[in-house]
Amino acid sequence: MMYSSRRKPVLYFKEDKSSNSKMNRQDTNPFLTRKCTVFKLFGLCLLLVMGSLLWLQLSCSGDLGQPPPGEPPPQHCPERLPLSQDNPGWGPHKLALIIPFRERFEELLVFVPFMHAFLNKKRIRHKIVVVNQVDHFRFNRASLINVGYLESGNETDYVAMHDVDLLPMNEALDYSFPTEGPFHVASPELHPIYHYKTYVGGILLLTKQHYQMCNGMSNRFWGWGREDDEFFRRLKTAGLQLFRPNGIKTGYKTFRHIHDPAWRKRDQRRIASQKQEQFKVDPTGGLTNMRYTVEARQELTISGAPCTVISTKLECDLDDTPWCQFS
């Protein structure tokens, strides 16, 4: 940090040759001496601060105290991450973080900057895709994830099906490319609410190839719940092995669940024949019969974090799934 040079105030005393000059100087000097002392102390403190900042800047930039090759930098120097995701050190893969969304803006304002910083710290190249349902049908999480997959672009090669109200609090959680198979980040052993063995919701990573092998998710699940359970069966049908985190010691505190059930009530109603249909496997539906219209595509920045918002109108076959709308 550079400061402009400033002259220190200088006090001049003109000697009074009168008979009272000695007494006048004696009366005045104690006050002036104290004032000069204050300025000297201020100047000394300023020099110390400038010296400390200069030393820290030089040491962290490598100009001073450079460690031998192979040794980590000094502890007082924070790690500097590349400013661009295009840096080769971030790896060849790019994640499409797909957020099925409707009207939960207070959660989105927290989620986007948090996840952008979290993934940057882990050097995960990513694109946050918020699929915003703007039609008048009931919420369809699975169909919105299908839209996110189809609209995420060719620059991404794997996806994260990610709830907007679930924040990872443990930096050891893996969001890297799931080479071996689908990776369930929010496993039953770690999720704060859902603990049954076949649960694959919350946060699930898949390569785009694996998602295509499953034909995406079923479009028949309007309202809240059950689409994840059906997708678990799709993973098995496609012959894909599911992987989960290992060695995470934070248990149910691994994630922060920011959903307020008193303020945002879930649509758990079962309408018409939906009670019987919700447990059935959808053998043909998914990406192949996905019908939607993109109303708008906006590039936004939330607290410095970029995201793409795709406002989407889903279509519903009332003869096939009459429960897509409230009776």
Steps between C-alpha positions, in 0.01 A plus 500: 500500500652838395437824681559849362783681675389772734705753688484482872376815665788713623468749784708814488578709807622853467715601792360795690782720625281679746545446869199268513606277209650232722183475708282486182701210358479310822123545512454385139751218459327226708189508281696517176728220612203272566356586158828419328513169687155402366611568142817299553305203635256518210784509249673205667181290495446586135852388411452173687173425318651580160802283576285203606282524189804524273663197663180293469457598136857410411494170689168385347601605148813286518746791500596432861530175687440275197494137625724236338350303208251237611420666831163670574482882526514664844182472706441874506456511123148399385480264205437682177260336261506569126260779413355322196338159468679474165828444683637153408549421868123472540484186287326413172147435631220750561199452727146614422349569841127463428257664743127421456334816621177684566453817709756419771699816441623543857663157479645569155666821624687290756564195282659649187785700662562225755533224238704717263754566776491137617571359154762764420687408815501138384602610148191347342417661167124554509193667361202564729174440310178605674198350324209720602150352451267782387190308388185444708543128553619341822873494567684225309857465626590210270386675183691815594817294544439351155473854361822599676679202347374581149576873529834484683710522183783297351766662716387294802557124517338407834205617707407547864132462585507743791229623738508874559452462876796267565847649563813285541683597820790254476773591250597133470182427302587401145345687205751384241424308181334165596706274277404169661125564517227718651618660825241578768650791696205534741506136608255362761780493759557875457170659396336684792151359430487196269680185611351203309741289295349557155493879536681677212360852535645827621828501305585240235787521247488319165690521176283614213550161340362322806204739522422424136522126571222544758290701252504776761229511764132417473268793418201348678577633849309822556505636852759416760681166538548149358692599184833413668379154596398430141839625379677256732330220305615657174859489620467128570328436166784678318754282682666796671669459837425771755786648704484704821744700715746311714687625805277800574484536880252787534186283487168682476681834539665455161231711334305809594131472414369854450140414415241642740196266496286753684560758227531271196254215529558210262232386257448145625142456387414189299229574245278259301687177424834644605504291819514180297725631222770651722655161581509372142807498277479713187666274239491738202467860623784741557718692257327332207156649578609825663283791385572857604553856380781732605336837565822686587868443566679750722861527615495636855754579769407454865753651742770458236403141412382435141205277417272427206124519565286310250132591538310194382140405427439128534229324302261245649290229340182521709384161376822333616575694820188695604664567839732758340246764593288557810145373459 
